[in-house]
Amino acid sequence: MTKPVLEVQNVSATFTDRQGSLRVLKDLSFSVNEGEFLCVLGPSGSGKSTLLRILAGLVKSNSGTIVIKERSLQGPQAGIGLVFQDANLMPWRTVLENIALPLEVRNHSDGALSRAEQMVNLVGLHGFEHALPRDLSGGMAQRVAIARALVQDPDILLLDEPFGALDALTKGSMQLEVLKLWNLNNREKTIVMITHDIEEALFLSDRIVVLNNGPASTIREIVEVHLPRPRNKIEIVKMPEYIELRDKLLHLLTDKFSIEDMGMVYKS
């Protein structure tokens, strides 16, 4: 049996300001196996991004523990790559220089550009090595962000709605790119991705952690996605198993509505 590479144990998070305290997450517990693609699905405001920042070591939980490879997470560490919804590229640095930045920050500048060149080819940006961010499309900028996260060869890749700002065609293309990267070298990477898109979660993931919508979000259910791989969007949307999972997830997220009320967006 595959051993968990990441464990979330009774994690809660509360934000405090002058107006008082707001509990965002409450007693979340789940694990992620090595090589697994896990999506965290929930409505806006359910604390998904907060959870991902806790997993990255950028935010500390108020209680609970994050365990990575049997060691408690105390802060940002090597072996974890993070991609946000916005690419957040340095506007004065070229594509190559942006990708190489994490290696420079960690004083691994020797061979950084060579490693960055490998990442450029990996994410399909050959020919744009010396382009500045202003000359890139949204999808290309996100490829740079993904390459920047991968340049340190992390064991775990955390994705925070990385395609949320892209148009539908670019989004579909980027989803395929992420699957290709995940499939390299027999799925050595473990991916945790935040999304509010049911179809995206079903297309990409092995399992889906469904969060409810507060006031302090808890895990509503963890759903197994037993759909064949490789997945073709045109084919899987016609499968009875896909339709059943889609409707189940829709009910979990919007149980005060009927499928008919939510309607045509998810009609097969």
N, C-alpha and C positions, 0 to 999 in steps of 0.2 A: 504493500500500500504506500502511495506517495506521502512523504512527510510534509507537514505544513512548513512553509518558508516564512510565513507571516501570521501572527496570531493577535487578534484584538480581544482583550480580556476585560469585560465590564467597564468600558470606557464611557465617561460622561464629560461634558464640556459646558461651562457656564461663562458668559461674558458679563462683566460688571462695568458700569459707568456711573455718572452722577445721578442718573435717574433710577438706578437700582441694578438688580441682577436679572439676567435672562438665561435660562437653561436651554441649551440648544440640542444637546445629545444626552441620552440617558441609557446607561447600562448596555452598551452595544458589545456583543460578543460574536465573533466569527473567525474563521481561519481561511487562509489561501494556500493552496498546494503549489509546490514547485512546478513551473511550466503552465499554470492555469491562467485562463483569461476570465477575470471576474469583473462584473459590472455592479456598481452601486446605483440603484435607480430610485428616484424620489422626486416629489414636486418641488418647485422653487421654494426656498426658505426652509427646507427640511434638514439643513446642516451638512449636505453632501461635501461641499468644498471645505468646510471646517474639518470634517473627518479626514479628508485627503491631506490637509496640511498637518494634521496630527500624525498621520502615517509617515509623512516626510520629515517629521521632527521639527517643523517650523513653528508649530503651536503645541503647547503642553496641555494635556487634558487635566481636568480637576481631580479625576480619580480614574482608576483602572491602569492597565499596562499594555504597551505594544511590545511584542516579542518578535524579533527578526533573527531567524536562524539560531534560536534558543538563547538569544541575548536581549535584555531589555533595552529598548530604544530610549536614549537620553537626549537626543538632539539630531541635527542633520548629520548624515554619515555617508561614507563612500558605499557604493553598491545600490543606491537608490537614485533613480532618475525621475525628474518631475517636469511635466509639460502643462502649462496653463492654457486657458481659452485664448488669451492674447499671446502672441508670439514673444513680445517683450524683447525685441532685438536691439542691440546697440546701434543707433542710426549711423554712426561714423565708422563702424567696422564692416568689412566685407562679409560675404557669406562664410568664407573660410575662417576669417578671424572671429566671427560670432560663434561658430561651431567649436573652435579651439579654445574659447575663453575658459571653460571649466578646468581644462588641463593647466592653463596658465595660472589660474587662481590657486591650484593645488601644487604649484611649483613643478609641474611636469611639462615644462615648455619644450624640452628636447623631444623632437619628433611630433610635436603637437600638430603642426600644419600637415604633416604626412598622414597622421591619423584622421585629421579633419577631411582631407581629400578622399580617404576611404569612405567616410560618412556621406560626403557629397554624392559619390557614385551610388552608395547604398540607397539613398532616398530619391535618386533620380534627378539631381540638380547639376549634372555635368554640363559645363559651359557657362554656369552662373557663379563660379567660384569667386570672382572678383566684383560681383554686383553688390550694390548697397541695398539695404532694406527698402528704400523708397522706390527701387526699380522692380520689386517683387510683387506678385499677386498675393492675395490672402492665403491661398493654398500653398504657394511656394514658401511664404514666410513660416507657415506652420511646419513644413518639411524641415526647414532650418532649425526650428525649435526642437523638433523630434530628434534630429541629428545631433544637436547640442546635448540633449539628454542622454543619447546613446554613446557619445564619444568616450565616456569613461567605462563603457561596457558594464552597465549596472545589472545586477541580478533581478531587480524589481523596477518596473517602469510604472509610474503613477501618472495618469492622464486626467486632467480636470476639464471635462467638456471641451476637448481641444478643437472640435469642429463646429461648435455652437454658433460661431459668427460667420460661417461659410455658407455660400449658396448650395442648393440641393445637389447639383452635379459635382461640384468640387468636394462636397462632404462625402458623397458616395465614393469618389476616387480616393480620398484620403483614408476612408475606412478600409478599402482594399489594400492600400499601402501599409497600414498598420498590421493587417493580417499577414502580409508577406514578410514583414520584419519579424513578427512573432513566430512565424513558421521556420525562420532560418535556424539551421543547426539543431533540428529536432526540438524546437520550442524550448530553448534554454532560458528564455526570458519569462518572467512572471509579470502579468499585467493586471493592474487594478484601475478601472476606468469609471469616472463619474459621468452620469448622463441623466437626462430627464426624458430621453427619447426611447420609447418602448421598442420600436422597430430596430433601432441601432443596437440596443442591448441584446435583442434576440439574434441579430445577424452576427455579432462579434463574440458573445460570451459562452463560457461553459456553465457558469452559475450566475444568478442575479440576486443580490441582496436588496430587498425592497424596504425602504424606509417609509414610515408614516409621516404625517405632517403635524408635528408638535401638539401642544406647545413645546414639549421636549421630545424630539424624535427618537423613536425606538425602532427595532427591526420588526417589520410586519411579518415578513416571511422570507426564506431563502429558497429560490426556485431553481431547480435543475433544468438545464437546457439540453435536452437529448435530441439535437438535430444533427444530421450528417454533415461531415466536413470532407472536402472543401464546400463552402456554402455559396450558392448562386442566388442572389436576391429574387430574380424572376421565378426561380423554381421553388424556393422554400416557402414563399408567401402563399403558395397553392396547397401546401401540405396540411393535412388535418391536424398534425401535431403542432405546427406553427400557429394555426388559427386558434387552437385551444389555449396555447401558452399566451398568445397575444391578448385574448379575451380575459384570461385569468389575471394577467398583469394590469390590464385596464381596470378591472373591477377592484383590484387591490389598491390602486392609486386613486380611483374616483368612485368609491362604492356608493356614494350618494346619487350617482347618475346611473342610468342603464346604458348598455352598449348602444342602443338605438339613439339615446340622447346625445352621446358623445359622437356618434355618427360616422360620417363619410370618410373621415381622415384615415380610419383603420379598416375601411371596408375592403375586403379582398376581391 
